[in-house]
Amino acid sequence: MPTPLLLRRPSGVYVRFFVPGDLQPSIGSRYLVRPLHQPPGDRARLVAARMGMALSIAFDSIRKGVAVDLDELLRRVREGALKELTLDDVTLADGTRIRKAQIDSPEDAAMFGELMRRSSTAEQSEVTRARAARRTQQMRDASERLSGPRKPALMLSKVIEDHLGDLGRARLHPKTVLESRHTLRLFAGIVGDDIPVAALSQDHVRAFFDGVRWWPSNATKRPTYRDLSVQQAIELAKTNQEPEPAAWTIAKHRQRLSVFFASLLKGGHLASNPLDGVRAISTPDSEDTGEPFTDDDLKAIFDPVAFPAWACKYPHRWFGPILGLYSGARVNEIAQLRVEDIDTIDGIPGFFVRQGGKGQSIKNKNSRRFVPLAKPVVEAGFLTYVEEVKQAGLEQIFPNLPNSTGLGFGRQLSRQFSVYIKKQGVSAKGQGFHGFRHTIASRLDEAGASASAIGALTGHGTGQTVLEKFYIDRRSLPDRVATLAKFSPPVRLPGYSAGLFGLST
């Protein structure tokens, strides 16, 4: 008789049943965990007891070769489709025999639960030993039919440890690994780290999002929360009326879970992605935030001493910001450039934004375009560097940028640039590489360029779109007294010295 274990979680009361060892290979997990959709108390215990009785019958049927849909069975019990359960000639673990009984009230469930508890702690009777002997033989017979030794169920705590190790071995940025560790710690703390991976479902994902919406900001650093378990911190945050995390924070948690589940799918540990079918939180477009860089910002970023000192470590640091400044291209569009993307059309050098090579992606159909190289970019030596990349036999223009997470090549460049500009005093909230995109759109609009002309360069459609709403700084319209003849930022780009990055043959 499966014994129900009630679990209290932020999303409600759950019940867990242990799956008998001889049935674990066919059912695929050691435990069955289901929500009760009932408040704590007698009603929850009654539903759990009914589920336990239904499972007892189902397990016996499975042993006889009868196919049973456990999910449907437990759902019907939970929703009241099976309200009464009758025991006919059931023998408990201590040999107690119940000839006939009916469970249809909380009092019945409580009485039966106590009887089961006492039975489980009593000394084995002759009947129990006989049943145990038969069960042992059944397990031996089952093991002989297996092609090999049965592996123990893979637990959530183990795959989390393995996944974080994989991220580290892939040499991802330490911050990426740290953020993934944070999300997965919260996930395990909310749903339980002793769950078999094969049992992960949408219910666990929903329980996670229900809980993480109460996770207090900087909880690991604040004395009030830092020494508490995940569950304790969430409960205290509810009591303290802590503000909910921003939509972007929830979206990032989902993104990291997606990478984690994708690795489990590829490894054959999951049959389907538990995130599928769980609606994502709505977030503002990532390009709707931030502001154009000011003249002082640009001067600080391209400081003649600080910029070369920072940028000389990697070619993407050197030419990534330069291309961003003079094209307004997205960080991933620049980071994913391949040798074949650099071309000359009708005598005009430029680069294609497209998806053709391995790992390349574009945001939408308007993103596909050919972006001319501004004269200052050519004079700064970009084409000289591209030729070195060709001669070295490389495919990626920026070979030091990985795409190991499958989320794009631009993550490292974006992070490194954000850290650099903060050190240079450009610290406005939300400011980063995308500021170049705002800057060129705003200044070209101020210079009288049409929305369609700007869209052809930046990869946006025309009309009342994101371009007009967010990429053109309308606040400056009343102050315009003249237009710029061309995009001319107040900076002098550093010249590239051939062989700086050791690519010459």
LUMNU-485843 format. One record per residue (C-alpha): residue number from 1; residue in three letters; x, y, z. Coordinates in steps of 0.25 Angstrom, whole numbers. Example, Ala and Ser with C-alpha at 12.3 -4.5 7.8 and 13.67 -1.06 7.14 Angstrom:
residues 2
- resi,resn,px,py,pz
- 1,ala,49,-18,31
- 2,ser,55,-4,29
END
This chain:
residues 505
- resi,resn,px,py,pz
- 1,met,0,0,0
- 2,pro,7,13,-5
- 3,thr,8,23,7
- 4,pro,5,37,4
- 5,leu,15,48,8
- 6,leu,9,62,8
- 7,leu,19,73,4
- 8,arg,16,88,6
- 9,arg,21,97,-5
- 10,pro,19,111,-9
- 11,ser,9,107,-20
- 12,gly,1,98,-11
- 13,val,1,84,-5
- 14,tyr,7,72,-12
- 15,val,7,58,-9
- 16,arg,19,48,-12
- 17,phe,18,33,-13
- 18,phe,29,23,-14
- 19,val,29,14,-26
- 20,pro,32,0,-22
- 21,gly,45,-5,-27
- 22,asp,40,-15,-37
- 23,leu,31,-5,-44
- 24,gln,42,6,-45
- 25,pro,47,1,-58
- 26,ser,34,1,-65
- 27,ile,29,14,-58
- 28,gly,42,21,-60
- 29,ser,44,28,-47
- 30,arg,45,25,-32
- 31,tyr,35,35,-27
- 32,leu,21,40,-32
- 33,val,19,55,-28
- 34,arg,6,61,-31
- 35,pro,-1,74,-27
- 36,leu,-14,72,-18
- 37,his,-21,85,-21
- 38,gln,-26,85,-7
- 39,pro,-23,94,5
- 40,pro,-15,87,16
- 41,gly,-24,79,25
- 42,asp,-33,67,25
- 43,arg,-38,70,11
- 44,ala,-24,69,6
- 45,arg,-21,56,14
- 46,leu,-34,50,9
- 47,val,-30,52,-6
- 48,ala,-16,47,-3
- 49,ala,-22,34,3
- 50,arg,-31,32,-8
- 51,met,-19,34,-18
- 52,gly,-11,24,-9
- 53,met,-22,13,-10
- 54,ala,-24,16,-25
- 55,leu,-9,14,-27
- 56,ser,-9,1,-19
- 57,ile,-19,-5,-29
- 58,ala,-12,1,-41
- 59,phe,2,-5,-37
- 60,asp,-5,-19,-35
- 61,ser,-11,-17,-49
- 62,ile,3,-13,-55
- 63,arg,9,-25,-49
- 64,lys,-1,-34,-56
- 65,gly,2,-27,-70
- 66,val,-9,-18,-70
- 67,ala,-6,-4,-76
- 68,val,-10,7,-66
- 69,asp,-10,22,-69
- 70,leu,-5,27,-55
- 71,asp,-6,42,-59
- 72,glu,-21,40,-63
- 73,leu,-24,32,-51
- 74,leu,-18,41,-41
- 75,arg,-24,53,-48
- 76,arg,-38,47,-47
- 77,val,-36,44,-32
- 78,arg,-32,58,-30
- 79,glu,-43,64,-37
- 80,gly,-53,55,-30
- 81,ala,-57,46,-42
- 82,leu,-54,35,-32
- 83,lys,-59,39,-19
- 84,glu,-61,26,-12
- 85,leu,-50,15,-10
- 86,thr,-54,1,-5
- 87,leu,-44,-8,1
- 88,asp,-47,-23,-1
- 89,asp,-38,-33,6
- 90,val,-26,-25,7
- 91,thr,-14,-29,16
- 92,leu,-5,-19,22
- 93,ala,10,-20,25
- 94,asp,8,-25,39
- 95,gly,-1,-36,34
- 96,thr,-14,-28,38
- 97,arg,-25,-33,29
- 98,ile,-36,-23,25
- 99,arg,-48,-31,19
- 100,lys,-56,-19,14
- 101,ala,-55,-5,17
- 102,gln,-59,8,10
- 103,ile,-52,22,10
- 104,asp,-61,33,7
- 105,ser,-59,44,18
- 106,pro,-47,51,25
- 107,glu,-49,43,38
- 108,asp,-48,30,30
- 109,ala,-35,35,23
- 110,ala,-29,39,37
- 111,met,-33,26,43
- 112,phe,-27,18,31
- 113,gly,-14,26,31
- 114,glu,-12,23,46
- 115,leu,-14,8,43
- 116,met,-4,9,32
- 117,arg,6,16,40
- 118,arg,5,6,52
- 119,ser,5,-5,42
- 120,ser,18,0,35
- 121,thr,25,0,49
- 122,ala,21,-14,54
- 123,glu,30,-26,54
- 124,gln,28,-34,41
- 125,ser,18,-46,43
- 126,glu,18,-59,36
- 127,val,9,-54,25
- 128,thr,18,-42,23
- 129,arg,30,-50,22
- 130,ala,23,-59,12
- 131,arg,19,-47,3
- 132,ala,33,-41,4
- 133,ala,39,-54,-1
- 134,arg,29,-54,-12
- 135,arg,33,-40,-15
- 136,thr,48,-43,-15
- 137,gln,46,-54,-25
- 138,gln,37,-45,-34
- 139,met,49,-35,-34
- 140,arg,59,-46,-37
- 141,asp,50,-51,-49
- 142,ala,49,-37,-54
- 143,ser,64,-34,-53
- 144,glu,67,-46,-61
- 145,arg,58,-41,-72
- 146,leu,66,-28,-73
- 147,ser,77,-27,-83
- 148,gly,86,-22,-72
- 149,pro,87,-17,-58
- 150,arg,77,-6,-54
- 151,lys,83,7,-52
- 152,pro,78,16,-40
- 153,ala,69,27,-44
- 154,leu,77,40,-48
- 155,met,74,51,-38
- 156,leu,72,66,-40
- 157,ser,84,69,-30
- 158,lys,94,61,-39
- 159,val,90,66,-52
- 160,ile,91,81,-47
- 161,glu,105,78,-42
- 162,asp,108,72,-56
- 163,his,102,83,-64
- 164,leu,110,94,-56
- 165,gly,122,86,-58
- 166,asp,120,86,-73
- 167,leu,118,101,-73
- 168,gly,131,103,-66
- 169,arg,139,93,-75
- 170,ala,133,100,-87
- 171,arg,140,113,-82
- 172,leu,128,121,-81
- 173,his,129,134,-74
- 174,pro,130,132,-59
- 175,lys,118,141,-58
- 176,thr,110,133,-67
- 177,val,113,120,-59
- 178,leu,110,128,-46
- 179,glu,96,132,-51
- 180,ser,93,118,-55
- 181,arg,97,113,-42
- 182,his,88,123,-35
- 183,thr,75,119,-44
- 184,leu,77,104,-42
- 185,arg,80,106,-27
- 186,leu,66,113,-26
- 187,phe,60,102,-35
- 188,ala,65,91,-26
- 189,gly,61,98,-14
- 190,ile,47,101,-18
- 191,val,44,87,-24
- 192,gly,53,78,-17
- 193,asp,67,73,-21
- 194,asp,64,59,-18
- 195,ile,54,58,-30
- 196,pro,57,48,-41
- 197,val,60,55,-54
- 198,ala,51,46,-62
- 199,ala,39,51,-53
- 200,leu,41,66,-56
- 201,ser,29,72,-61
- 202,gln,21,85,-64
- 203,asp,16,84,-50
- 204,his,31,86,-45
- 205,val,33,98,-54
- 206,arg,20,105,-50
- 207,ala,24,102,-35
- 208,phe,37,109,-38
- 209,phe,32,121,-44
- 210,asp,21,122,-33
- 211,gly,32,122,-23
- 212,val,43,131,-30
- 213,arg,34,142,-32
- 214,trp,35,144,-17
- 215,trp,51,143,-16
- 216,pro,56,156,-10
- 217,ser,67,164,-17
- 218,asn,81,161,-12
- 219,ala,76,151,-3
- 220,thr,89,144,-1
- 221,lys,96,157,3
- 222,arg,85,163,13
- 223,pro,86,158,27
- 224,thr,71,156,28
- 225,tyr,71,145,17
- 226,arg,85,140,15
- 227,asp,86,129,25
- 228,leu,72,124,22
- 229,ser,68,112,12
- 230,val,61,116,-1
- 231,gln,48,112,4
- 232,gln,50,120,17
- 233,ala,55,132,10
- 234,ile,42,132,1
- 235,glu,33,130,12
- 236,leu,39,142,20
- 237,ala,39,150,7
- 238,lys,24,148,6
- 239,thr,22,153,21
- 240,asn,31,165,18
- 241,gln,24,169,6
- 242,glu,37,169,-3
- 243,pro,35,174,-17
- 244,glu,34,164,-28
- 245,pro,46,163,-37
- 246,ala,46,170,-50
- 247,ala,40,163,-62
- 248,trp,54,163,-68
- 249,thr,59,155,-56
- 250,ile,48,144,-57
- 251,ala,51,144,-72
- 252,lys,66,141,-69
- 253,his,63,130,-60
- 254,arg,54,124,-71
- 255,gln,65,125,-81
- 256,arg,75,118,-72
- 257,leu,65,107,-69
- 258,ser,63,105,-84
- 259,val,78,103,-86
- 260,phe,78,93,-74
- 261,phe,66,85,-79
- 262,ala,72,85,-94
- 263,ser,85,79,-88
- 264,leu,76,68,-82
- 265,leu,68,66,-94
- 266,lys,81,64,-102
- 267,gly,86,54,-92
- 268,gly,74,46,-93
- 269,his,70,48,-78
- 270,leu,57,55,-82
- 271,ala,46,51,-92
- 272,ser,41,65,-93
- 273,asn,44,79,-89
- 274,pro,36,83,-76
- 275,leu,36,97,-80
- 276,asp,28,94,-93
- 277,gly,14,99,-91
- 278,val,17,108,-79
- 279,arg,15,122,-84
- 280,ala,27,132,-82
- 281,ile,25,145,-75
- 282,ser,23,157,-84
- 283,thr,35,166,-84
- 284,pro,38,179,-91
- 285,asp,46,178,-104
- 286,ser,61,178,-100
- 287,glu,63,189,-111
- 288,asp,53,198,-104
- 289,thr,62,201,-93
- 290,gly,74,211,-91
- 291,glu,78,224,-97
- 292,pro,87,229,-108
- 293,phe,101,232,-103
- 294,thr,105,246,-101
- 295,asp,117,253,-107
- 296,asp,124,252,-93
- 297,asp,120,237,-93
- 298,leu,126,234,-106
- 299,lys,139,242,-103
- 300,ala,140,234,-90
- 301,ile,138,220,-97
- 302,phe,148,223,-108
- 303,asp,158,230,-99
- 304,pro,171,230,-107
- 305,val,178,223,-95
- 306,ala,168,215,-88
- 307,phe,161,209,-100
- 308,pro,174,203,-107
- 309,ala,179,198,-94
- 310,trp,165,190,-92
- 311,ala,163,186,-106
- 312,cys,177,181,-110
- 313,lys,174,167,-102
- 314,tyr,164,162,-113
- 315,pro,160,167,-127
- 316,his,145,167,-123
- 317,arg,148,178,-113
- 318,trp,155,186,-123
- 319,phe,146,185,-135
- 320,gly,133,182,-128
- 321,pro,130,195,-122
- 322,ile,136,202,-135
- 323,leu,126,195,-144
- 324,gly,115,197,-134
- 325,leu,117,212,-134
- 326,tyr,117,214,-149
- 327,ser,106,203,-152
- 328,gly,96,203,-141
- 329,ala,97,187,-143
- 330,arg,92,179,-131
- 331,val,103,172,-123
- 332,asn,100,158,-127
- 333,glu,100,163,-142
- 334,ile,114,168,-141
- 335,ala,119,157,-132
- 336,gln,114,146,-141
- 337,leu,121,151,-154
- 338,arg,128,141,-163
- 339,val,139,144,-173
- 340,glu,129,142,-185
- 341,asp,120,153,-179
- 342,ile,130,163,-182
- 343,asp,128,168,-197
- 344,thr,129,179,-206
- 345,ile,117,183,-214
- 346,asp,118,193,-226
- 347,gly,131,197,-220
- 348,ile,125,199,-206
- 349,pro,131,191,-195
- 350,gly,122,186,-184
- 351,phe,116,174,-177
- 352,phe,104,165,-178
- 353,val,95,162,-166
- 354,arg,89,149,-169
- 355,gln,88,135,-164
- 356,gly,95,125,-172
- 357,gly,107,120,-165
- 358,lys,107,111,-152
- 359,gly,101,118,-140
- 360,gln,97,130,-148
- 361,ser,83,136,-145
- 362,ile,75,149,-148
- 363,lys,64,156,-141
- 364,asn,54,157,-152
- 365,lys,53,158,-167
- 366,asn,56,173,-167
- 367,ser,69,169,-160
- 368,arg,75,164,-173
- 369,arg,83,175,-179
- 370,phe,96,179,-185
- 371,val,103,190,-176
- 372,pro,113,199,-183
- 373,leu,126,201,-175
- 374,ala,128,216,-171
- 375,lys,140,223,-176
- 376,pro,146,224,-162
- 377,val,144,209,-160
- 378,val,152,206,-173
- 379,glu,163,216,-169
- 380,ala,164,210,-155
- 381,gly,169,197,-162
- 382,phe,157,188,-161
- 383,leu,159,182,-175
- 384,thr,174,179,-172
- 385,tyr,169,171,-160
- 386,val,159,164,-168
- 387,glu,170,160,-178
- 388,glu,179,154,-166
- 389,val,167,146,-162
- 390,lys,166,140,-176
- 391,gln,181,137,-177
- 392,ala,180,130,-164
- 393,gly,169,121,-169
- 394,leu,159,125,-159
- 395,glu,144,125,-162
- 396,gln,139,135,-151
- 397,ile,143,149,-151
- 398,phe,144,149,-136
- 399,pro,150,135,-133
- 400,asn,150,138,-118
- 401,leu,135,139,-116
- 402,pro,128,125,-113
- 403,asn,114,121,-115
- 404,ser,114,109,-106
- 405,thr,100,112,-100
- 406,gly,93,114,-113
- 407,leu,88,127,-109
- 408,gly,97,135,-119
- 409,phe,112,140,-120
- 410,gly,110,154,-114
- 411,arg,108,150,-99
- 412,gln,123,151,-96
- 413,leu,125,164,-104
- 414,ser,113,170,-98
- 415,arg,118,167,-83
- 416,gln,132,172,-86
- 417,phe,127,185,-92
- 418,ser,118,188,-81
- 419,val,128,185,-70
- 420,tyr,138,194,-78
- 421,ile,129,206,-80
- 422,lys,125,206,-65
- 423,lys,140,208,-62
- 424,gln,140,219,-71
- 425,gly,128,226,-64
- 426,val,117,222,-73
- 427,ser,108,216,-63
- 428,ala,94,220,-66
- 429,lys,84,209,-63
- 430,gly,82,200,-75
- 431,gln,93,206,-83
- 432,gly,102,196,-91
- 433,phe,106,192,-105
- 434,his,92,195,-110
- 435,gly,94,210,-107
- 436,phe,102,211,-121
- 437,arg,89,207,-128
- 438,his,81,218,-121
- 439,thr,92,228,-124
- 440,ile,93,226,-139
- 441,ala,78,225,-141
- 442,ser,76,238,-133
- 443,arg,87,246,-139
- 444,leu,83,242,-153
- 445,asp,69,246,-150
- 446,glu,74,259,-145
- 447,ala,81,261,-158
- 448,gly,68,259,-166
- 449,ala,70,245,-171
- 450,ser,56,238,-173
- 451,ala,51,226,-165
- 452,ser,53,217,-176
- 453,ala,67,221,-179
- 454,ile,70,219,-164
- 455,gly,63,206,-164
- 456,ala,71,201,-176
- 457,leu,84,203,-168
- 458,thr,79,198,-155
- 459,gly,70,187,-159
- 460,his,56,192,-155
- 461,gly,43,194,-163
- 462,thr,37,207,-165
- 463,gly,24,214,-160
- 464,gln,21,216,-145
- 465,thr,30,205,-140
- 466,val,41,202,-130
- 467,leu,50,211,-139
- 468,glu,41,224,-137
- 469,lys,37,221,-123
- 470,phe,50,218,-117
- 471,tyr,62,220,-126
- 472,ile,60,234,-129
- 473,asp,62,243,-118
- 474,arg,49,252,-119
- 475,arg,52,260,-107
- 476,ser,63,268,-115
- 477,leu,53,271,-127
- 478,pro,49,285,-121
- 479,asp,64,289,-119
- 480,arg,68,286,-134
- 481,val,73,298,-141
- 482,ala,81,291,-151
- 483,thr,84,277,-156
- 484,leu,96,269,-157
- 485,ala,101,266,-171
- 486,lys,106,253,-167
- 487,phe,108,244,-155
- 488,ser,120,250,-149
- 489,pro,123,246,-134
- 490,pro,133,254,-126
- 491,val,143,243,-126
- 492,arg,156,239,-133
- 493,leu,157,224,-135
- 494,pro,170,217,-132
- 495,gly,178,212,-144
- 496,tyr,180,197,-145
- 497,ser,194,191,-145
- 498,ala,196,179,-154
- 499,gly,199,166,-146
- 500,leu,193,172,-133
- 501,phe,186,160,-130
- 502,gly,196,150,-135
- 503,leu,188,145,-147
- 504,ser,198,148,-158
- 505,thr,204,135,-164
END
